Amino acid sequence: MPRNAASSSPPRRVRAASTARSPWPVPWALPKGCAVAYTDKGAGTDYFDLAERRGVRVDGTNGGADDVLAFKPDSTATSGVAFKHAHSKDNPEADWGRHVKQAAEYGLRALTEALPQQAPFTFDNTRVIAVGISNGGGAVLRAAELDGDWLKGVVAGEPNVYVDAAGSRTLYDYTTEAALLMPCALPKLGLPAVPDVAQRCAAAVAAGLIAGADLPAQQAAAYDALHAHGWTDEALRAGSISVTFDLWRAVAVTYASAYGRYGAGEEPCIAGFGAINADGTPRAITATERAAWWSDASGIPPGAGVAFRVAKPTEPHDALNCLRALWTGSDAAATRVKEGIAATKASLPRKNLPIMVVHGLDDGLIPAAFSSAPYAAAAKAGGADLRYWQVRNAQHFDAFLGLPQYGAAYLPLLPYVYRALDRVWGAHRQRRGAAGRRRHRDDAARHGQGARSEPSRAAVERTDGARHPDVRRVRHAGPVVVSPPATPMPQSAATTCCPDRSVGTARNSRHAEARHEAAGMCHEGFAEPARMLNPWGAIPAVPPFVLPMDSAYVEAANADCVPYAPGWLHTGRLPEPRSGPRDAPILLLQINPSYDVATMREALSDVSVAEQRAALADEQAAHACLARGDAWWRRAFAQPIARFGQVRVAQAVCSVEYFPYPSQRFAHAHWRLPSQEYQFALVRKALARGALIVVTRGLSLWLGAVPELAAQRDRTVLLSRNPQRVSISPGNLPDGGFARVLAAIETAGTRVAAG
């Protein structure tokens, strides 16, 4: 909880944690003054040693059965390990939505106790946003269907969700299918075969799942069967790591026990959970293993010294066939499990609740085709206020991107989840600002005063053919498909940063650039990230001069500002993200443009607007301010101009603003606009080609957005000594820096003359 929580209606967000506890929402939430409340959804890492009768206290330490433990099973079993997800007998997944609301209620109570001067904190005066990934994503979607206006927004990443709609499949169905068929099918994709591939294929034949006289025929049959049931090649490739880690079987045994409400020692198809020797025989849990449960366990064995035990360790396929029969069969055990699965089916969300769903199209654990895609289609058909983003070349586990093969082929999904959070956040701030402006106009009308004119709905929504990104306005738009590059790239030592604070794995410059560009394209549905697209050709020809992809953010930023105040973004002036040729040998990095206070209330002429819009669209145009000889630029480049002249300097310099929209004072460091990815990509492109980069202001912001700059500091990246007075001169640049600037301009002049 932040120390500086706002005194009036401070916003809150609630995140339903997935099985692995992770602080990933914190970097997004705390800087915005939000508190974060978690829920483990009744499926946490609270293990219990049935032999020693010891478990985990709520503070993470070990305790005996007489202590207050996080989980104490209702079981008389005397060996093995019990854990909450499998052995609570509650089928917790059926109540995941209720658990999310309980976490929000707990957060409100904690805030009321911690901040009594601002109490009470209630759903009526506190904004709650629910966000989760994987199982947590399914939980927040289940919360979206609960009655009441307690929830103000939902962001679900790669959600485990099942809905009564075409294409939807339950997790248990496709997990048990994958456990049996995927190990046999993977060689058809050119992937290495598992060591016991022949036995795996033979077991699938024996179970009647496939046919084939020899191994190649069986592999082809397994591959065709998976395809026929909706698996894509992309999902199969990414799912191969779940085969390697035996994750399919791990999920199946845990969820079968949970769905059937089985207690410890009653699990179907296996001989319980506990520690095992190398040959699969049971052994006792050690005190060291118990001590690490709270910190190291994922919530689903195997891991942290706990595995699932099978009756015949040398014949694991028997257990897999048994687990699959719980879905396909009709005996008492199958009926029991399927009744539990039916209780997890999601309903449609309530209307007028902004929902963002984000899913990687290469997800091999929870394929989008079985989960988020049918859910989004059903929800939008039912009138839900839902946006659905599908991200190509993103799979389920961002943590696995540390593996070289995965890191080279896949992109992280979490940056897109952060971006979706920004979108929901901006929509709510925009509504709040619009409500305040309506009150202002109503008050003015009552007092007979003229209210400040506002852009009409039609004007705000004009997008020049592109979809408007505002969650509130676009209710039935189709999925936005993002296409980062799929081609594996060679590794480099540079570490890049994903959009919105998520640090990714090592990449070369081209991969990093395309990844960041794709993050910006996500909002407008661009499908071609291989080349850097300039979004500024879509700037409107009349005020407000704001890109459609940025409009929700800019309106939210201005919602609480008095027009023409120092921090107000002047949308009657055109933005200046870039000026000068994008491939110039010198990049000047600045913070944001200002505007002339003396003329700030005057409208721009049509000629001026046309010229500025043309300069935004033309990435090869000379630097307009330098070419015209504007006073500020003439002073900043006085010495280079004296040597080479304005025209030549204007061809050699490209200035890039961190934040593109003009204000008298920069007060927008906490905002990250979709369009900013274009500026960041320009800088990465410049780094890749060895351009000289001069950072004049906002070094920390530029490093946060383009951390690759740090690796080139004092080589191709120069820092201005006096950020308060930009001057390209020997005294304001590092030793030798001014000479390098002159040499770069000389090179540009030679290139222009040759061209």
C-alpha positions in Angstrom: 0.0 0.0 0.0 1.5 3.4 -1.0 2.5 5.8 1.8 1.0 8.7 -0.1 -2.4 7.3 -0.9 -4.7 10.0 -2.2 -7.1 11.6 0.2 -10.1 11.5 -2.0 -11.4 8.4 -3.8 -7.9 6.9 -4.2 -7.9 4.3 -6.9 -7.4 0.6 -6.2 -6.7 -2.4 -8.2 -7.1 -6.1 -7.3 -5.1 -8.8 -8.9 -6.1 -12.5 -8.8 -2.7 -14.3 -8.5 -2.0 -17.3 -10.6 -0.5 -20.4 -9.1 3.0 -19.0 -8.9 3.1 -16.0 -6.6 4.5 -13.0 -8.4 4.8 -9.3 -7.7 4.3 -8.4 -11.4 1.3 -6.0 -10.8 3.2 -3.9 -8.3 5.4 -1.9 -10.8 2.3 -0.8 -12.6 0.1 -0.1 -9.6 2.1 1.6 -6.9 3.4 4.5 -9.0 -0.2 5.4 -9.7 -1.1 5.5 -6.0 -2.9 2.2 -6.0 -3.0 -0.5 -3.4 -2.6 -4.1 -4.4 -4.6 -7.0 -2.9 -3.9 -10.6 -3.9 -5.9 -13.8 -3.8 -4.5 -17.3 -4.2 -8.0 -18.4 -5.4 -7.9 -21.3 -2.9 -5.0 -22.8 -4.8 -1.9 -21.6 -3.0 1.4 -23.1 -2.0 0.3 -24.3 1.4 1.6 -27.9 1.7 1.0 -30.3 4.6 3.2 -33.3 5.5 0.8 -36.1 6.3 3.4 -38.3 8.0 4.8 -35.6 10.3 1.6 -33.7 10.6 3.4 -30.4 9.8 2.4 -27.6 7.5 2.9 -24.0 6.7 1.9 -21.1 8.9 0.5 -17.9 7.4 3.9 -16.3 7.8 5.6 -19.0 5.8 7.3 -20.8 8.6 6.7 -24.5 9.4 4.3 -25.4 12.2 2.7 -28.4 13.7 -0.9 -29.6 13.4 -1.9 -27.7 16.6 -0.7 -24.3 15.1 -2.7 -22.0 13.0 -1.8 -23.2 9.5 -2.6 -21.8 6.1 -4.0 -25.3 5.2 -4.8 -28.3 7.3 -6.4 -31.1 5.3 -9.5 -33.0 6.4 -7.8 -36.4 6.1 -6.7 -39.4 8.1 -4.0 -40.3 5.6 -0.6 -41.0 7.3 1.8 -40.6 4.4 2.6 -38.3 1.6 1.8 -34.6 1.1 -1.5 -32.7 0.8 -1.9 -29.3 -0.7 -4.8 -26.9 -0.8 -5.6 -26.9 -4.6 -5.9 -30.7 -4.8 -7.1 -31.6 -1.4 -9.3 -28.9 0.1 -12.5 -30.7 -1.2 -13.8 -27.3 -2.2 -13.2 -27.3 -5.9 -11.8 -23.8 -5.6 -12.0 -23.0 -9.3 -15.8 -22.9 -9.1 -15.5 -19.9 -6.8 -12.6 -18.0 -8.3 -14.7 -15.0 -9.1 -16.0 -14.8 -5.5 -12.4 -15.1 -4.2 -11.4 -12.0 -6.3 -14.2 -10.0 -4.7 -13.2 -11.2 -1.3 -9.7 -10.0 -1.9 -11.1 -6.6 -2.9 -13.2 -6.5 0.3 -10.1 -7.4 2.3 -8.1 -4.6 0.6 -10.8 -2.1 1.5 -10.8 -3.2 5.1 -7.0 -3.0 5.3 -7.1 0.5 3.8 -9.7 1.6 6.3 -7.6 0.4 9.2 -4.4 1.8 7.8 -5.8 5.2 6.8 -8.5 6.1 9.4 -8.5 9.8 8.5 -9.6 8.9 5.0 -11.9 6.0 6.0 -14.2 4.4 5.2 -13.0 2.8 2.0 -15.9 1.3 0.1 -16.7 0.1 -3.4 -18.7 3.3 -3.8 -15.7 5.6 -3.3 -12.8 3.4 -4.4 -12.0 2.3 -7.9 -11.2 -1.5 -8.2 -9.6 -3.0 -11.2 -9.1 -6.8 -11.4 -6.2 -8.2 -13.3 -4.7 -11.7 -13.6 -2.8 -14.0 -15.9 -3.3 -17.6 -16.6 -5.6 -19.0 -13.8 -5.7 -15.5 -12.4 -7.0 -14.3 -15.8 -9.8 -16.8 -15.6 -10.5 -15.7 -12.0 -10.9 -12.0 -12.9 -13.2 -12.9 -15.8 -15.3 -14.9 -13.4 -15.4 -11.8 -11.1 -16.7 -9.8 -14.1 -19.9 -11.8 -14.1 -20.8 -11.1 -10.4 -23.7 -8.7 -9.7 -23.2 -5.2 -8.5 -21.1 -2.2 -9.6 -18.2 -3.0 -7.3 -15.7 -3.6 -10.1 -14.6 -0.9 -12.5 -12.4 -2.7 -15.0 -10.9 -6.1 -15.8 -7.7 -7.1 -17.5 -7.2 -10.8 -18.2 -4.0 -12.2 -19.7 -3.9 -15.7 -21.3 -6.9 -16.7 -19.2 -7.9 -20.2 -18.3 -11.6 -19.8 -18.9 -14.3 -22.2 -20.2 -17.5 -20.9 -21.6 -20.5 -22.5 -23.3 -19.6 -21.4 -26.8 -18.3 -22.9 -30.0 -14.7 -23.9 -29.9 -14.4 -23.7 -26.1 -12.7 -26.6 -24.4 -12.1 -27.3 -20.7 -8.6 -27.2 -19.4 -9.0 -30.8 -18.3 -10.1 -32.0 -21.7 -7.2 -30.6 -23.7 -4.6 -31.2 -21.0 -5.3 -35.0 -20.8 -5.4 -35.1 -24.6 -2.1 -33.3 -24.8 -0.5 -35.6 -22.2 -1.3 -38.7 -24.3 -0.8 -37.4 -27.9 1.6 -34.6 -27.9 4.8 -36.6 -27.0 4.0 -38.9 -30.0 3.1 -36.0 -32.4 6.0 -33.6 -31.9 8.5 -35.2 -34.3 6.1 -34.4 -37.1 7.0 -30.8 -36.5 10.7 -31.5 -36.7 11.1 -31.3 -32.9 13.3 -33.8 -31.0 11.5 -37.0 -29.9 11.1 -37.8 -26.2 13.2 -40.7 -25.1 10.3 -43.1 -24.8 8.4 -41.9 -27.9 7.8 -45.5 -29.1 6.1 -46.4 -25.8 4.1 -43.2 -25.8 2.8 -43.8 -29.3 2.0 -47.4 -28.5 0.1 -46.4 -25.4 -2.0 -44.0 -27.5 -2.7 -46.8 -29.9 -3.6 -49.2 -27.1 -6.0 -46.6 -25.7 -7.8 -46.4 -29.0 -6.8 -42.7 -29.5 -4.9 -43.3 -32.8 -4.0 -46.1 -35.2 -0.9 -46.9 -37.2 1.2 -49.9 -38.1 4.6 -48.4 -37.3 6.0 -45.4 -35.4 6.0 -42.9 -38.3 2.3 -43.7 -39.0 1.4 -43.4 -35.3 3.2 -40.0 -35.1 1.3 -38.8 -38.1 -2.0 -40.0 -36.7 -1.3 -38.3 -33.3 -0.4 -35.0 -35.1 -3.6 -35.2 -37.3 -5.8 -36.0 -34.3 -4.5 -32.9 -32.4 -5.0 -30.7 -35.5 -8.5 -32.1 -35.9 -9.3 -31.1 -32.3 -8.1 -27.5 -32.8 -4.5 -27.5 -31.9 -2.3 -25.3 -34.2 1.3 -25.9 -35.1 2.3 -22.8 -33.1 0.5 -24.1 -30.0 2.1 -27.6 -30.4 5.6 -26.1 -30.8 5.2 -24.0 -27.6 3.5 -26.9 -25.8 6.6 -29.1 -26.3 8.2 -27.6 -23.2 5.2 -28.9 -21.2 6.0 -32.3 -22.5 9.7 -31.9 -21.4 8.7 -30.8 -17.9 5.9 -33.4 -17.7 3.5 -30.5 -17.0 0.5 -32.0 -18.8 0.4 -34.9 -16.4 1.1 -32.7 -13.4 -1.9 -30.5 -14.3 -4.2 -33.4 -14.9 -3.6 -35.2 -11.6 -4.0 -32.0 -9.5 -7.1 -30.8 -11.3 -8.7 -34.3 -11.3 -8.4 -34.4 -7.5 -9.7 -30.8 -7.2 -12.7 -31.2 -9.6 -13.7 -34.5 -7.9 -13.4 -33.0 -4.4 -11.1 -35.8 -3.4 -9.2 -35.7 -0.1 -5.6 -36.6 0.5 -5.0 -40.3 -0.1 -8.2 -40.5 -2.3 -6.8 -39.1 -5.5 -7.9 -40.9 -8.7 -5.4 -42.6 -11.0 -2.3 -42.0 -8.9 -1.0 -43.2 -5.5 -1.0 -39.7 -4.0 1.6 -37.0 -3.7 4.9 -37.0 -1.8 8.7 -37.3 -2.1 10.0 -40.0 -4.4 13.4 -41.6 -5.1 15.0 -41.7 -8.5 13.3 -45.0 -9.3 9.9 -43.5 -8.4 9.5 -45.3 -5.1 8.2 -43.3 -2.1 10.4 -41.7 0.5 10.0 -39.3 3.5 10.0 -35.5 3.1 13.0 -33.9 4.7 12.9 -30.9 7.0 14.9 -28.9 4.5 12.3 -29.6 1.8 9.5 -28.6 4.2 11.2 -25.3 5.0 11.4 -24.4 1.3 7.7 -25.1 0.5 6.4 -21.7 1.2 9.1 -19.9 -0.9 9.8 -22.4 -3.7 6.6 -24.4 -4.3 4.5 -23.5 -7.4 1.2 -24.8 -6.0 1.2 -27.8 -8.4 3.7 -30.6 -8.0 6.2 -31.7 -9.1 8.5 -29.2 -7.4 10.0 -28.3 -4.0 10.6 -31.9 -3.3 7.0 -33.0 -3.9 5.9 -35.2 -6.9 3.0 -37.3 -7.7 3.3 -41.0 -7.1 2.1 -43.7 -9.6 1.2 -47.3 -8.8 3.5 -48.5 -11.6 6.5 -46.1 -12.0 7.7 -48.1 -15.0 4.3 -47.7 -16.7 3.2 -44.1 -16.4 0.9 -44.4 -19.4 -1.6 -46.4 -17.3 -2.2 -43.3 -15.1 -2.6 -41.1 -18.2 -5.2 -43.3 -19.7 -7.0 -43.4 -16.4 -7.0 -39.6 -16.2 -8.2 -39.2 -19.8 -11.1 -41.7 -19.0 -12.3 -39.3 -16.3 -13.3 -37.0 -19.1 -14.3 -39.4 -21.8 -15.9 -42.1 -19.5 -19.2 -42.4 -17.8 -18.5 -44.3 -14.6 -19.0 -42.8 -11.1 -15.5 -41.3 -10.9 -15.8 -39.7 -14.3 -19.2 -38.3 -13.4 -17.8 -36.9 -10.2 -15.0 -35.1 -12.0 -17.1 -33.8 -14.8 -19.6 -32.4 -12.3 -16.8 -30.4 -10.8 -15.7 -29.2 -14.2 -19.2 -28.0 -15.1 -19.2 -25.9 -11.9 -16.3 -23.9 -13.3 -18.1 -22.8 -16.5 -18.0 -19.0 -16.9 -21.0 -16.9 -17.5 -21.2 -13.7 -19.6 -19.8 -10.5 -17.9 -22.1 -7.8 -16.8 -22.6 -5.0 -19.4 -20.8 -1.6 -19.3 -17.8 -3.1 -17.5 -14.6 -2.4 -19.5 -12.7 -5.7 -20.1 -9.4 -6.2 -21.9 -8.4 -9.8 -22.8 -4.8 -10.4 -24.0 -3.6 -13.7 -25.3 -0.5 -15.0 -27.2 -1.4 -16.9 -30.3 1.5 -19.3 -29.7 0.2 -20.3 -26.2 0.8 -24.0 -25.9 -0.5 -24.5 -22.4 -3.8 -22.6 -22.6 -4.4 -22.2 -26.4 -6.4 -19.1 -27.2 -8.6 -21.1 -29.6 -9.9 -23.1 -26.6 -10.3 -20.3 -24.1 -10.1 -16.6 -24.7 -11.2 -16.6 -28.3 -14.6 -18.3 -27.7 -15.1 -16.3 -24.5 -14.5 -13.0 -26.2 -16.8 -13.9 -29.1 -19.6 -15.0 -26.7 -19.1 -11.9 -24.4 -19.2 -9.4 -27.3 -22.2 -11.2 -28.8 -23.9 -10.6 -25.4 -23.2 -6.9 -25.5 -20.1 -6.8 -23.3 -17.7 -3.9 -23.4 -14.7 -6.1 -24.3 -11.6 -5.6 -26.3 -9.5 -8.7 -27.3 -5.9 -8.5 -28.3 -4.1 -11.5 -29.8 -0.3 -11.4 -29.9 1.6 -13.4 -32.4 4.9 -15.1 -31.3 3.9 -14.9 -27.6 3.5 -18.1 -25.6 2.4 -18.8 -22.1 5.5 -18.6 -19.9 7.4 -15.3 -20.0 9.8 -16.8 -17.4 10.9 -19.4 -20.0 12.3 -16.7 -22.2 15.5 -17.0 -20.3 16.0 -20.3 -22.1 18.0 -19.5 -25.3 15.8 -21.3 -27.8 12.6 -19.8 -26.3 14.1 -16.3 -25.9 15.2 -16.3 -29.6 11.8 -17.4 -30.9 9.2 -15.8 -28.6 8.2 -12.4 -27.1 6.9 -11.6 -23.6 3.2 -11.2 -23.1 3.4 -9.2 -19.9 4.2 -5.8 -21.6 0.9 -6.1 -23.5 -0.9 -6.8 -20.2 0.6 -3.6 -18.8 -0.5 -1.8 -21.9 -4.1 -3.1 -21.4 -4.0 -1.9 -17.8 -3.0 1.5 -19.1 -5.9 1.5 -21.5 -8.5 0.6 -18.8 -6.9 3.1 -16.4 -7.0 5.8 -19.1 -10.6 5.1 -19.9 -11.7 5.6 -16.3 -9.7 8.8 -15.9 -11.3 10.0 -19.2 -14.8 9.2 -17.9 -14.0 11.0 -14.6 -12.7 14.0 -16.5 -15.7 14.0 -18.8 -18.0 13.9 -15.9 -16.3 16.8 -14.3 -16.5 18.8 -17.5 -20.2 18.0 -17.8 -20.7 19.4 -14.2 -18.8 22.5 -15.2 -21.0 23.1 -18.2 -24.1 22.5 -16.2 -23.0 24.9 -13.5 -22.2 27.5 -16.1 -25.6 27.1 -17.8 -27.3 27.5 -14.4 -25.5 30.7 -13.8 -26.0 32.0 -17.3 -22.4 31.8 -18.3 -20.8 30.5 -21.4 -19.0 27.2 -21.0 -15.7 26.3 -22.7 -16.5 24.5 -25.9 -15.7 20.8 -26.1 -15.0 18.7 -29.2 -18.0 16.7 -30.3 -18.2 13.0 -30.0 -17.8 12.7 -33.7 -14.7 14.9 -33.7 -13.1 12.9 -30.9 -13.8 9.6 -32.6 -12.6 10.6 -36.0 -9.8 8.1 -36.7 -9.1 8.5 -40.5 -10.1 4.9 -41.0 -8.4 3.4 -37.9 -10.3 1.9 -35.0 -10.5 4.1 -31.9 -8.6 2.5 -29.0 -10.9 3.7 -26.2 -12.3 0.7 -24.4 -15.5 2.6 -23.6 -16.3 3.6 -27.1 -15.4 0.5 -29.1 -17.6 -2.3 -27.8 -17.7 -4.8 -30.6 -14.4 -4.4 -32.5 -12.8 -7.6 -33.7 -9.6 -9.0 -32.2 -6.5 -6.9 -32.7 -3.7 -9.1 -34.0 -0.1 -8.1 -33.3 2.6 -9.7 -35.4 6.1 -9.5 -33.9 8.8 -11.3 -35.8 8.9 -15.1 -35.6 12.4 -15.6 -37.1 15.0 -16.5 -34.4 17.6 -13.8 -33.9 21.2 -14.2 -32.9 21.9 -13.3 -29.3 23.8 -10.3 -28.1 25.0 -9.1 -24.7 22.6 -6.2 -24.7 19.5 -6.4 -22.5 16.4 -4.7 -23.8 13.4 -3.5 -22.0 9.9 -4.5 -23.0 7.2 -1.8 -23.2 5.9 -0.5 -19.8 8.5 -1.5 -17.3 8.8 -5.2 -18.1 12.5 -6.2 -18.6 12.9 -8.8 -21.3 15.8 -11.1 -22.3 18.8 -10.4 -24.4 18.1 -9.5 -28.0 19.9 -7.9 -30.9 18.9 -4.4 -31.9 16.6 -5.5 -34.8 14.6 -7.9 -32.7 14.2 -5.4 -29.9 13.2 -2.7 -32.2 10.5 -4.8 -33.9 9.3 -5.9 -30.5 8.8 -2.4 -29.3 7.2 -1.2 -32.5 4.8 -4.1 -32.3 3.8 -3.1 -28.9 2.7 0.3 -30.2 1.0 -1.2 -33.2 -1.1 -3.4 -31.0 -3.6 -0.5 -30.4 -4.4 0.1 -34.0 -4.3 -3.4 -35.4 -1.2 -3.1 -37.6 -0.1 -6.5 -38.8 3.3 -5.7 -40.3 6.0 -5.0 -37.8 8.9 -5.9 -40.1 9.3 -2.2 -41.0 9.0 0.7 -38.7 5.6 2.4 -39.3 5.2 6.1 -38.8 1.8 6.6 -37.0 2.0 10.4 -37.3 0.6 10.5 -40.8 -2.8 9.9 -39.1 -2.7 13.2 -37.1 -6.0 15.0 -37.6 -6.2 18.1 -39.9 -8.2 20.0 -37.3 -7.9 20.4 -33.5 -7.6 18.5 -31.3 -4.3 17.5 -32.8 -4.0 14.1 -31.1 -3.4 10.7 -32.7 -6.4 8.3 -32.3 -4.3 5.8 -30.4 -3.3 8.5 -27.9 -6.6 10.3 -27.4 -7.8 8.4 -24.3 -4.5 9.1 -22.6 -4.3 12.8 -23.6 -7.9 13.5 -22.5 -7.2 11.7 -19.2 -4.0 13.7 -18.6 -5.9 17.0 -19.3 -9.0 16.0 -17.3 -7.8 17.7 -14.1 -5.9 20.6 -15.7 -7.0 24.1 -16.2 -6.5 25.0 -19.9 -3.2 26.8 -20.6 -1.9 25.9 -17.2 1.8 24.9 -17.2 1.1 21.1 -17.2 -1.8 21.3 -19.7 -1.2 19.6 -23.0 -2.0 22.0 -25.8 -3.9 20.0 -28.3 -4.4 23.1 -30.4 -0.8 22.9 -31.4 0.6 20.0 -33.4 2.8 17.5 -31.6 6.5 17.2 -32.4 7.7 13.6 -31.9 10.4 13.9 -34.6 11.9 16.6 -36.7 14.5 15.9 -39.3 15.5 12.9 -41.4 14.9 9.7 -39.4 18.3 8.3 -40.7 20.2 11.4 -39.8 23.8 10.9 -38.5 22.9 12.9 -35.3 20.0 12.3 -33.0 19.1 14.9 -30.4 17.0 13.5 -27.6 14.8 15.9 -25.7 11.9 15.8 -23.3 8.9 17.4 -24.9 8.0 20.4 -27.0 6.8 23.7 -25.7 4.7 26.4 -27.3 4.6 30.2 -27.6 2.7 31.6 -24.6 2.1 34.9 -26.4 0.1 33.2 -29.1 -1.2 30.1 -27.3 -4.8 31.1 -27.6 -4.7 31.8 -31.3 -5.7 29.2 -33.9 -3.1 28.0 -36.3 -3.4 28.9 -40.0 -4.4 26.3 -42.5 -1.0 26.7 -44.2 0.9 26.2 -40.9 -1.1 23.1 -40.1 -0.6 21.6 -43.6 3.2 22.2 -43.4 3.5 20.7 -40.0 1.4 17.7 -40.9 3.5 17.1 -44.0 6.7 17.3 -42.0 5.3 14.7 -39.5 4.5 12.3 -42.4 7.7 12.8 -44.4 10.5 11.0 -42.5 13.2 12.3 -44.9 12.4 16.0 -44.6 15.1 18.3 -43.3 14.8 19.6 -39.7 12.1 22.3 -40.2 13.1 24.5 -37.3 16.8 24.5 -38.2 16.0 25.1 -41.9 13.8 28.1 -41.0 16.4 29.4 -38.5 14.0 29.5 -35.5 15.6 31.4 -32.7 16.0 28.6 -30.1 17.4 26.2 -32.7 19.7 28.9 -34.2 21.1 29.5 -30.7 21.5 25.8 -29.8 23.4 25.1 -33.0 25.1 28.4 -33.4 28.6 27.0 -33.9 27.8 24.2 -36.3 25.6 26.6 -38.3 28.5 29.1 -38.5 30.7 26.4 -40.0 28.3 24.5 -42.3 25.2 26.7 -42.7 21.6 26.1 -41.7 20.6 23.9 -44.7 23.4 21.4 -44.1 22.9 21.2 -40.4 19.1 20.7 -40.9 19.9 17.7 -43.1 22.2 16.2 -40.5 20.1 16.4 -37.3 17.0 14.6 -36.2 15.5 15.7 -32.9 13.3 13.2 -31.0 11.0 14.2 -28.2 10.4 11.7 -25.4 6.8 12.9 -25.0 5.4 14.3 -28.3 2.6 16.7 -27.1 3.4 20.3 -26.2 3.1 21.8 -22.7 4.7 24.8 -20.9 6.1 22.5 -18.3 6.8 18.7 -18.6 4.6 16.9 -16.0 3.9 13.6 -17.8 6.8 11.3 -16.9 4.3 8.7 -15.5 2.4 8.5 -18.8 3.4 6.1 -21.5 1.5 6.7 -24.8 1.2 4.1 -27.5 2.7 6.5 -30.0 5.9 6.9 -28.0 7.0 3.5 -29.2 7.7 5.1 -32.5 10.2 7.5 -31.0 11.8 4.7 -29.0 12.2 2.7 -32.1 13.9 5.6 -33.9 16.5 5.7 -31.1 17.1 1.9 -31.3 17.5 2.2 -35.1 20.0 5.0 -34.6 22.0 2.8 -32.0 22.0 0.0 -34.5 23.5 2.0 -37.3 26.0 3.8 -35.0 24.5 7.3 -35.2 25.8 9.9 -32.8 23.2 10.5 -30.1 23.1 13.6 -27.9 20.9 13.4 -24.8 20.0 16.9 -23.8 17.3 16.3 -21.1 15.4 13.5 -19.5 18.3 11.0 -19.3 16.6 8.7 -16.7 13.4 8.6 -18.8 15.3 7.8 -22.0 17.2 5.1 -20.2 14.0 3.6 -18.9 12.5 3.5 -22.3 15.6 2.5 -24.3 18.1 0.9 -21.8 20.4 0.1 -24.6 21.6 3.7 -24.5 23.5 2.9 -21.3 25.8 0.5 -23.1 26.9 3.1 -25.6 27.4 6.0 -23.1 30.4 8.1 -24.0 30.9 6.2 -27.2 28.0 7.0 -29.6 25.8 8.5 -26.8 26.9 11.9 -25.5 25.3 13.7 -22.5 24.8 17.4 -22.5 26.6 19.0 -19.5 23.9 21.6 -18.9 20.4 20.3 -19.5 19.0 23.7 -18.7 20.6 25.3 -21.7 20.9 23.2 -24.8 24.0 24.2 -26.7 25.9 22.1 -29.2 29.3 23.5 -28.3 32.7 22.3 -27.0 31.9 23.4 -23.5 28.6 21.7 -23.2 29.6 18.3 -24.6 32.1 15.7 -23.3 35.7 15.9 -24.3 35.9 15.3 -28.0 32.2 15.3 -28.4 31.9 18.5 -30.4 34.5 17.4 -32.9 32.5 14.2 -33.4 29.3 16.3 -34.0 31.2 18.3 -36.7 32.5 15.1 -38.3 29.0 13.7 -38.4 27.7 16.8 -40.1 30.6 16.7 -42.5 29.7 13.0 -43.4 26.0 14.0 -43.9 27.0 16.8 -46.3 29.2 14.4 -48.3 26.3 11.9 -48.5 23.8 14.6 -49.6 26.3 15.8 -52.3 26.9 12.3 -53.5 23.1 11.6 -53.7 
